[in-house]
Amino acid sequence: MAADADAKLITHHRCSMFADARVGDDAVLQAMAPDFERWVARMIREEKYFGWFALDGGRAVAGAGLLLLDWPPHPFDPHCAQRGYLLNVYVEPEFRRRKLASRLLAFAMAEARRRKIRVVALHATDKGRPVYESIGFQATNEMIYVEPADA
C-alpha cells in the first residue's frame, strides 16, 4: 500500500495518465504536479488516499488509488456517509494488456468493501471504460462545471 513517500511516483502516474488522455498540455501538468504531490502525500497521511502498485523488478509499472470522500447518505446507500473515488489508475505503456489495472482495481474495491463503502465513482477514459465496466461500473448522468481560469 502507498506511503506518503510514494507521492512523487503517484504524481508521475497522474501526469502520465492525463498526458495519455490528452487532458491538459505540458505546462498545465507541470503546474499541477507540485500541488498534487503535496496533496496526495497529505491524503495518504490522513488515511483518506490508499494506493497500490504493480512492480516489475522493483519498478512500479502500474498504480491505482482509492480516495475516501465525505458524502451525504444517498438513495444508492442511505446509511453510509462516505463514498469511494477511484483515481490515478495508470499502467506504463510497455506493460499494458496484462490485466495489471484490473488486479490493482481489485485491491481498491476490496478496501472499499472492507470499509463498507458501497458507492465508488470514477472518471473513465474511452480506453479505460471497458476495464471498469468489466468489474461492474455503470455510466451515470453526472455533469461538471469548471470555472473559467480568466473569471
Number of C-alpha atoms within 10 A of each C-alpha: 10 19 16 19 12 17 22 17 15 29 23 16 22 23 23 18 19 17 14 13 13 10 12 14 10 13 8 11 19 12 10 15 17 13 11 18 21 14 16 22 21 15 18 20 15 10 12 15 24 21 25 21 25 18 12 10 7 7 9 16 19 23 26 28 24 26 22 20 14 12 12 13 13 13 7 9 14 9 12 16 13 20 22 26 18 21 19 21 25 26 23 14 11 8 14 13 10 10 12 22 22 17 15 21 23 14 19 23 18 13 15 20 14 10 12 12 19 16 16 19 16 15 13 17 12 9 9 13 14 13 16 18 12 10 12 8 14 10 12 7 4 6 5 4 5 5 6 6 5 4 4
